[in-house]
């Protein structure tokens, strides 16, 4: 078992959720299959990196079983929702991998600092060009490799680019900055405007192409004091250059890289001795005559405070960790000095100070506009006391400021994500320290240590025994609500980190904090899995309602941009509770409905090219909204039918999507009488005027296309030969739509409509629909108090979590048909085609397209990189009988 304590308290805290409980909790641990003999090499350092799309890459120290001297340099990549589905890359590195670095978010920022509302200057349909899906790795032989997904699958990777500084080990690695920086304003968390909560900060890219577009590439620092830069040219070629950090090259044991708002790069470096200065260098990258040029400049340096303290001058001889507090702040740095049994951590800040003037010059008359000369100087902010030996450090990525004003706001609002940094110790514990004052905010005691506060004898016994389980690599998630650690046995541990740091909060305050971070993920495009870790089933309904309220307060343009993102967030929230599982079905159906509607409308073309302002799709929406007639043919009269004229093959190839629309309308109407006190799938559409209006528009389009190509019409099994199924469904759908139109108060469906819907099953055969993707992820299993024990390579299968999982709102049997959720076709009970599934919602589709027509290929191309919900794809094994 694991124990948890508050800082400053002498009692262990009971395991509970964050609104009045522990700072950190173990969510799950994933370990490797046990082997006959130990294959670990303790001397090898491990590295770990967490992407904004919740992919975790890490290394292990496993030796080959055949040769004890040979260490396999593998890179392991998992998505946090399916940690057992690990993809191990045979990296090709010949030496120990020293650095892993995910690329940053691409064109995801929606807001502009100069205005209070969002500027939609980036298309949001595909938020990330590459953000969080490419990985850099570097080793002790100077080799750098760039990895990207093969076929856009998180469990299939390939090396696409590489560079090297032969024989010169890499000690620091970073992607060049793309100029996108977002500020998160905690003090405005109560505002109704997203533009006031999150703003774009003026920040220049490290290097720009023509027109100001950021140039991609990476920068590395070697142990011999070289800085090497590789630039990715638009054609795909690499432009590489190297330069010394300074004229007198020296050994660099540790280094870190940060960026300035002016587009410069700052490198911090030390030779590993605490008695030597920590040097800082400004690096400027440019392209001159198609060649990469690097200019370096020496900046003010510092000596550790512990080396000037007479009592500690020789106590901590080695600098073991050197990190800038944030990637975009080169003026604050964290240093850790250690000996064999302990460590000390210091936080320094670069400040501008006035330069004292000699008395000779103080009596002269001042010149108008003259300013006192200033100098940049490193000043220590704070230092810890003597600590246990530090084994790993993790810094938060949430972009909040840590000025005194911001600290007061955090104290008033009790919003703590991003304020703490994590230190892992060799005794197996983890401490969260305030990243400015370095005071302890909370402690996590690992499962192997067994010690609790006050049990000094246990600690002493542990120190005298063999090597304890401790973390060799540690990483925060992008909202700082989760912490991933790799221990010295290669196990991956996932910990929840309380957003209130253990403070007892009211439920409304807790919901406000989680809502704020969900909104942040919506705006940036980051994955929100780590926020879901803290959502209890009782919170789901309130969170969904409040999220919808905040969304409806935004301007119309922003609502349109975030329309699918908010539906995806709601769907993932509703999966966490049995009470809202049916609503998750509706949100998934809405995602598919929006996608099909936009695809069908995009096929329409204006009859005359110089037609005006509105597209045929917009005119269709406007006419259908104004015309409340229940006769589909009378609505068609008001449309320019020549805009709907299409060739036969595209219509025929899209028949499976058209069939889904028809079946879904029939299913909704047939189940209207069954929507009582118990919420069933489809309930959310009964009062959703916008979605019902969208269905009306599509029925009108399909009706017109059916006149041109009858084969594209949806097929219904009618009980009567003269039954006009489309006319009947449109009439009933229009009556339901009139009850829930946005321009009037919602009304209950009248008895006549319900009676007609009751008769539907006797007129048309109602299809059995199952549009909710099967969810096999870990998040719904983490509602309990006990951490999950998982194993790499073995899918999660826990007793009692099969048929009773809250997502089984549709009756499913092992022999039921498997659905291709994107193509809306059945794949059979045991599909033979290779398939892929969404890491977020579980949506399944065939990996290879069975279609030959352009129209269907265009539909499939929209989802080649991401699922309907924005999640990533992973290859799944075939189902065997």
N, C-alpha and C positions, 0 to 999 in steps of 0.2 A: 504494500500500500504506500501511497505518497501522502505526505503531510504538508500543510501550508500555514504560513503565519503572516500576520501583519507586522510591519516594521514598528518597533517600539513596544510590542506587546509580548508578553511572556507565555501566552497560551496558544496552543494550536487551534486553528480555525476549522470548524466542521466543513466538510465538502458540500458546497452549495453553489448556486449560480450567483452572478456578479452583483445583483442588486442588494446584496448584503452578505457577502461571503469572501471567498479567497481571491488572491491576486492572480494566481495561475492554477490551471487544472490540466491534467493529462487527458487529452481526448482519445488518442489512440497511439499505439506503438506498432511498427511494422518491422519484422525481423527476417533474417535470411534462414533458409533451411539449415538445420543442424548438420554439421559434418563430423566425420569420425574423429578428426583431430583439428586442433586450432590452426587456423590459416591466417591469423591476423599478424600484422607487422606494426607494433605499437609506435615505432619511431617515425612512421610516415604521417605527415600532417594531412588533414582532410579539409576539403572546401565544400561550400554549399551556397546556392544562389536561388532566390525566389523571384519569379517573374510576376508582372502585374496581371497576368492571366492565370495566376495560381498554378503554375507549373514549378516544380522544385527539381533542381539538378544538384547532384551531390556525387562525391567520390567515396570509395572505400579503400581499405588497406589490405585487401585479400591477396594472399599469396597463391600461386598455382600449386595444386596438390602434388603434381609430378615433380616440381622443382621448387624447393623451399626458398631458393635465392631469387627466383623470378616473381616479380609482383605484376599482376595484370592491371594496367592503367585504364580502368573502365570509368565511363561517365554514366550515371544512372539518372533517368528522368521519369518523374511520375506526375500525374495530376492529383491534386489533394483530395478529390472526390473518389478516386479509385487508386489508392496508394499501392495496392497489391499488383496492379497492372504495370509493372516497372519495365522500362525499356533500357537495356544496358548496351551502351555503345562501346564497341572495341575501338577506342579513340585513335589508335595509331601513334600515340605519344610514347616516346622511348624512355622518358624520365617521369618523375612524380609530377602529377598535375598540381600546379600551384595556384591557379586562378580560374574561376568560372564567372562569367558576367553575361546576364541577359540584356538584350537591347531594351531601350526605353520606349515608352508609348509614342506612337507616331502622330498622326494628324487627328488627335482626339479632343483637343481643347476647344470648347465652344464659346468661351467668354472672352471679353475684351475689357481691359482695365480702364479704358477711357470712357466707358459708358456703363450705366447701371443695368442695362439689359444685355442679353447675349447677342453677339454678332455671329450669324450663321455663315461663316466664310469658308467652312469646310463641309463637304458632303458627308453626311453621317450614316449613309447606308453601309459603308464599310469603314468603320472607324479606324481600325488598325491596318496600316499597310504591312508593317512587319512587327509592330510593338509587342514585346513580350513573347515573341515566337522564334527568335534567333539567339543563338548562344555562342559566346566566345570561350575557348579553353586555351590555357597556356601552361607550359611545363618547364622543368628544370634544364632543358636543353635549348631554350629559346624558340621553341616551336609554338606558333599561334594558329588555331584552327577556328573557322566559323562554321557553325552547324545550323541547318534549317530543316524544317519538316519535309519529309518525302510524301508526296500526295496529300499534303496538308493534314497529316495524321500525327497526333501527339506521341504515338508509340511507334513511329518510324522516322528516323533521322539520317541525314547524310551530310558529309563535309563538302561545302561548296566553294570555300575560299581558304587560303592559308598564307601565312607569311612567317618569316623566321629571322632570328639573330643567332646564327649557329653557335652553339656552345655557351651562350650567355643566358643564364637562368632568368626567367621573368618573375619579378616580385610584385608588380602592380599592373593592372589592366583595366581599361575602361573604353566604352564607346564614346565617340565625340558627341558633344551636346547638340541637340537638334533645335534649340531655342524655344522649346515649349516648356513653360513653367507656370504652374497653377498655384495660387495662394488660397488657403482655406481659412476663412474668417470665423473663428469660434464665437466671437462676440456678436456676430450677425446670425447665429444659428436659429434665432426666433423669427427672422425676417421671412416674408412670403416670397421674396424675389430671389431666384437662384443666382442672378447676377451680382447680388450683394453678398451672398454666402461664399461664392467662389469667383475669383477674378484672375484674369490673365496678367502675369507679371512681365514687364518689359525685360527681355533676356535675349541676348544675341547668340546665334549658333557659333560653334567653334570655327566653322568654315562654311562659306556660302558659295553657291553656284550663281550663274547668271540669273538675275531676277530675284535674288535673295533667298532662293531655296537652299535649305541646309544640305551640306555635303556629308554623306555617310562615311564612316571609317572608324578606326580604333587607334588607341594610343597605349603604349606599354613602357614600363621602366624596367631595366635590367639590373642585375647585381653589380655590374661593373660601372654603373653610372651613365648608361646610355638611355636616351628616350627615343623610341621608334614609333613612327606614325605610318599607318596604312590607310589610304583613301580609296574609296570605291567610286570609280568613274561611272558616268551614266551608262556607258556601254558594257559595264560589268568587269572591266580590267582593274587591277590594283595598282596604285601609285604609292610606292614605299620609300621612306627616307629615315635616316638615323642621325642623331646628333648627341654630343656630350651635354650633360646637364650643366657642367661648368668646365673651365679650362683645366683645373686640377681634378682629374677623375679619381674617385675613391670608391671603396666598396659600399654598396647600398644593400643592407640586410632587410630593411622594411621600407615601404613607400606607400603613399596613397595619392589619389588624384581628385581634384575638385575643379569647378568651373566658376568663372566670374560673369557678371551680367554684361560685361563689355566684349565677351567672346574669347577671353584669354583662358589659359589653362594654368593651374597651380599644382605643382608637385611637391609633396613633403617627403623627405628622405632622411634616414639615419643609418649609421653603420652598425647599429645594434648595441653599442656601448652607451650606458647611461651617462658616462662622463664626457661623451662627445656631443657637440651641438646637433640639434635637429635642424636641418637645412630646408629652406623653401625656395622654389624656383618658379619664375613665370615662363611659360612656354607659349609661343605664338606660332600657329601653323598657317602657312599660305601656299598658294600655287603660283609659281612664276615660270613662264615659258614652258608650260606643260610639265614642270618638275615641282616636286614637293619641297618646300623650304621650311626649316625649323629654326626659330630664334629663341634663345634662352637668356634669362636674366636672373641674377641672384637677388633674393628678397631677404628681409630681416630674419634672423635665426633665433633659436632659443636654447637654453640649457634647462634641463629638468630641475624642479625645485628640490626634489629629494637629494640631488647631488650637492646642493649648497647647504643642506641641513647637516650640522656636525654629527647628529645622532644617526643619520641614515646615509651618510656619504658613501659608504661602501656596502651598505646592506642590500641594495638592489642593483647589481652590476649590469644587468641586461635590459634593454628595451624590447619587449616582446609583442607589443601591439601599438600601432600608429594608425589613427583614422581621423579624417575630417568628420565633424558632427553631421553634416549633410553634404550631399553631392554638389549643391549649388551655393554652398557657403564656405569660402576658402579662408574665412577669418576666425574660425573656431576649430580647435583640434583637440583630440583626446589621446593621451599617452599612457601607456601602462609599462611600468618597470617591475622586474621580477627577480627572485632568486629561486633556489630549489624548493622552497616551502611556502613562499608568500609573494604577494604583489602589492603595488600601490598604483592608484590611478589619478592622473592629473588632467584638468581641463584648462586650456589656455585660449585667450582671445587676442586678436590683433586690433590695436586701437591707435587712433591718431592723436598724438599729444603735441602740445606746444613746445617748441625748442627754446630753452632759456637763452636770453641775449646777454652778452657781456656788459658789465656796468659802463664800460667806455661808450657804448652805443645807446645806452638808455636815455641819455640827456639830450640827444639831438632831436630836432623838430620832426614829428612824424609826417610822412608824405600822405597826401589824400588818397584814400583807397588802399593803403598799405595794410597787409595782414601779417599777423605774427607767423613766422616760419614754423612748420610742423614736421613731425617725424613719425613714422609708423613703428610701433613697438609692441612686442608680445608681452601680455600681462597675464599672470595666472588668475583664473577665476576661482577655482576651488580644488581641493585635493581630498582624497579619502584617507582614512586611517590605514593601518596595516590589515591587509586582507589575506584570505586563503589564496593560494596560487591560481591565477586566472588562466583558463584554458581556451576560452573563446569569448568574443564580444559581438553583439548584434546591435545595430543602430536603427532607430525608427525611420520610416520613409514618408510618413504623413507630413505634408508641407505646411506645418504650422510654425509661426514665429515663436521665439523664446525670449522676447524682450520682457522687461519687468511688467509692462502693461498687459501683455499676453498671459503672463503667469498669474496676474491678478484675475483676469477673465476666466482662466482655467480653474482657479480656486473658487470663484463665484459660481460658475456653471457646473463645477465638478466634472468637467470634460477632460479626461486625462490621456486618451490615445495620442501617441506621438511625443509625450513628455518624458517617457522613461527609456533608458537604454538597458540592455540585458548583459550581465556578466555571468559566464559559466565558470565554475571552479573545479579543481581536480578532486574535491571531495564529493562530486556528483550534484551539488546544489547549483541553483541559479538565483541571482539577485537582480531585481529591477531597481535601478538607481535613477534619480531625477537627472536628466542629461545636462542641467546647468549647475545645480547645487551639489550633485552627486550624493545626496542623502538617500538612504535606503527606503524604497517604497514598498517592497515586499520580497519574500523569499520562497522559493520552491525547493523542497527536499526530494531528491530523486528516489526512485523506487528501490534502488539497490542499497542506498546508504542505511535506511532504516532508522536514522537518528531523528530526534525531535528536539526542539528547543529545551535546553536544560539537561539533556542526556549527554553530559560530557564524556561519560565512560564509553558510550557507544562510539562517539567520535574518536576517542583515543584508541579503542580497539580497532577501528577501521583503519586508522593511520598506520598502525603497526602491522596490519595484515597485508595481503597482496594488493595489486592494483585495483582500484575501485572503478565502477562504471562512471564515466564522466563524459561530457560533451566536448568533442573536438571541433565542431563547427556549429554555428548558430545563425539563424536568419529570421527577421521579422517579416510578416506579411505586409502588403501595401497599405492596409488600414491600421496596422500595428495591433490588431486584435488576435493575432495568432503568432506562435513562435515554433519554428521547426528546428530540431536539433539532431545531429548525427553523433552517436556516442562512439566510444573506442571499441565497440563490438560490431559496428556497422549498422546498428539499428536506427531507424528513423522515428523520432518522437514528435508528435504534434500536440502543442499545448494551447489551450485557450488563455488569452490575456484579458483581464477584466478592463472594460473601458472606464470604469470608475476607480480602478486600482483598489478595490475592496471596500470603498466607502459605501455606507448604507444609503441607498437612494430610494426616493419615491418611484413608483412604477411609471408615472408620467415623465419624469426626468430621464429614466432609463430608455423609454421609448423615443424620447426626443433625441438622445445621443445616437441610438441605432438608426433612426430616421435620417439624421444628418449625414451619417456615413453611407447609407444607401443612396441618398441623393448625390453624394460625392462620386460614388461609383457610377451612377447613371450618367453624370456629366463627363467624367473622364474616360468612360469606357472600360474601367478596370473591372475584373471579376469580383463578385461580392460574396464568394463562398465563405470567407473568414468572418464576415458579418453574421451570416446565418448560424455560425457556431454558437452564437450567444442568444439566439431567438428561441424562447420557450413556446410550446404549443398555445399557451394562454395569451401570448402576445400577438399572435399572427393576425387575428381579425383587426385589432386596433392599428397595427402597423400598416396593413393593407389600406384601411380606410384613411388614415392620416397621409399616407403616401399619395393616395388619389386626390385628397383635398389640396395638398401642396402642388401637385401637378396641374390641377385645374386653375390654380391662381396664376400660372405663367401665361405669357403672351401666346397668341395663336401660332406664331411661327415656331416657337420653341416646343410647343405641344406636338406639333406635327413632326418635328425632328426626333423627339423622344418617345413617339407613340409606341413603337414596338419594344423599346428598351424597358419602359415601365411595365408593359404586359409581361415581359420575361421575368422581371423582378417579382411581380405579384405571384406568378406561377410558382417560382421557386420557394416563396414564402408559404404559400398555401399547402405545399407538399409536407410541411412540417407538422401539420395537425390533422387528426381524423375529422375534426369538425369542418375543415375547409378543403378537404381533398377533392370534393366535387367541383369546387370553384377552380382548383388547379386544372381540371379537365377543360373547363370553359376558357380559361386563359390560353391554354395550348391550342384549342380550336380557334380562338380569336387570332393568334399568331398566323395560323395557316390561312384563315379567312382573309386577313389583310394582305398576305402575300399573293394569294390567288387573285384577289380583286385587282391589285396593282398590275399583275401580269396580264390579265385579260384586258384591262383598260389600255395597257401599253400597245396592244395590237391594233387599236383604233387609229385611223389616220384621217385628217381633214380632207374633204373632197376637193377643196381648192386650196392651193398652197399658201396664198396670201390671206388666209382667214385670220382672223384677228386674235384677240386676246385669249380666248379660252380654248382649251383642247377639247376634243370630242368627249373624253372622259369627264371633264369638268362640266360640260353642258349636260351630259347624261345625269350626273349627280344633281345638278340644279333643277332639271325638269322633273326628275323622280321625286325630289323633295317637295316641289310645288304641287304636283299632280297626285291627289289622294284617291284617284279612281281605283276601284278594286278589280277592274277589267284590264288585264295585261295588254290586250290588243288596242284599247283606247289610249293607253300610255304610249304605245309604240307610234301612234299617229303623229305625236308631237315631235318625234325625233327625225333627224335627217338620216334615213336608213342607208344612204349611199356611203356614209362614214363607217358603216358596219360591214361593208362588203369585203370579204377576205377570201383568199384561196382555200380550196377544200383541204389540202394536206395539213396546214397548221391547225385547223379546227378539229380535224379527226384525231390528230396526235395529242391534243389537249383534252380528249374526251374523259380520261380518268379523273382529271381535276374538276371538269364540269359535272361528272357523275357524283363526286364527293359533295359538291355544293347542293345538288338536288337531294341527295340522301340526307344531308345534314338538315335542310329545311324541313323535310318530311319527319325526321326524328324529333326536331324541336317542337313542331306542331302536334305530333302524336303524343308527346309527353307533357304537353301543357296541362291537361287535367290531373296529372300525377304530381305536380309541383305543389306539395303541401308544406307541412311543418318541417319535414325532413328535406334538406337540400339535396337535389339530385343533379347529375350532369345535364347541362343545358339551362339551369335555373338563372345563371348570370345573364343570359341573352334575353330573358323575358322583359327586362326593363332597360335594355341597352338599345336605345333608339338608333344610335349611329350604326351599330352592327346589323340590326334588322334592316335599316335603310340600305346598307351595303349589299345585303342578300337580295333585296328587291331589285336593285340596279343590275345585279348579275343575272337574275331570272329574266329581266327584260332583254339583256344582251344575248343570253342563250336562246331566247324565243326567236329573236331576229335571225341569229345564225342558223337555227333549226330550219328556217324557211329556205336558206341557201344550201345547207348540208344537213339533211335529216339524220345522218349517221353520227353527228356530234352531240345530239340531244341525250340527256340522261334517260336511262331506261328504268321504268317503274313497272311493277307487276300489279296491274289493275284487275279488279273483280268484274269489271264491266268493259265490253269491247268499245263502247262509245265514250269512255271516260277521258276528258281532257285534263290530264294530271297537272300540267304546268299551270293551266288556268285556275284549277282548284287550289293549288298551293299558293299561287300569287294572291288570290282573293283572301285566303285565311291569313297569310303573312302580312298583307296590308292592314287588315283589321287589328292584328297584334301590334303592328308598328304604330298605328294611330293612337294606341293606348300609352305609348312610351316615347312620343316625339319630344325632341329637346326643346321645342318652342312652346310647350304647354305643360301643365302639371301632370304627373303620371297618374294613370287611371288603371283600375283593375279590369282585366278582360271580362266582358259581359257574359252572361249565361249562354247566349246564343252562340258565341264564338267557342266557348268551352264544349257545348253540345256538339258542334260541328267537328271539333277536334276529337271528341270521343268516338265519332263515327269514322274517322279516318282509317283506322286499322281494318274496318270492314270494306273500305273502298280501295285502299292501296296496301300492299304488303310492306310493313315497316321494317327497314333493314336493321340488323343488329350492328351497332356501331361501336367501335373501340378506338378512340383517337388519342387516348392518353398513353404516352410512351412508358414502357416498363422501366421503372427506376431501380437500378441495382447499385446506387452509390452509397456512400458511408454516412452522409449527413443526416438522413432520417433515422439512422441507427444510433446516433449520438445523443438521443434525448435522455438516456439513463445517466445514472451517477457514476457508473463504473467505466473506466477506459476500455476500449476494445483492443484485443490482442490479435494482430493480423500477421500474415506471412507473405513475403514477396512471392509472386507466381501462383498463389492460390486465391481464387475469388472468395469474397466474403460470403460465408454461409453459416448463419447462427440459428440455433434452434429457437422456434417461436417467432422468427422474423420473416417467415415465408408468406403464407397466405394471410397472416394477420397484419401485415404491414399496412399502414394507413392509406396507402395509395391504391389498394385493390378495390376500387369503386366499381369496376367492371368485373364480371365473373369470367375468370380465365382458367383454363385447364391445361395441363402439360401438352395435350394433343391439339391445342387450338392453333388456328392459322396465325402465322407471323405476318405483321404488316410492314410494308415500306411506308413509313410515315410521311415522307416527302413526295413520293410518286403516287401515293394513295392506291397502291395495288397490293394484292396478297402475294407473299413469297412462298407459301406452303408451310407445312408443319415443320419440316426439316430443310430449310433453304440450302441449296447447293452453291449459290452465289456468295462470294465474299461480301461481307457487310461491314459497315462502320456505324458507330453510335456516338451521340453527343455526350460530351463529358459533363454537361450541366443538367440537361433535361432527360437524357436517355433516348431521344429520337433516333430511330434506326432506319437506315436506307442502304441500298446496294452500293458497293464501292465502284463498280463499273456500270456505265450506262447501257441499258438494253435498247435504247431508242436511237433511231437513225435520223429522225426529222429535226430540222433546225429549231422549230418552236419549242419542242420538249428539251432539246439540248440547252437552249437559252434559259429555260426554267431551272434546269439542273446546275447550270453554270453560276447561278446566283448563290447557290449554297455549296459551292466547291470548297470554300475556305471555312465557312462558319455555318452553324445550324440556324434554324429560324429564330431561336432565342439568342443567338450570338455566341453560343458555346463552341468549343473546338471539337474536332472529330477524333475518334480513336478506332482503330481496327478491332473488331471483336471476333472471337473464335466461332466457327460454325456450330450449330446445334446438332448434336448427335443423338440418334434414337436410343 
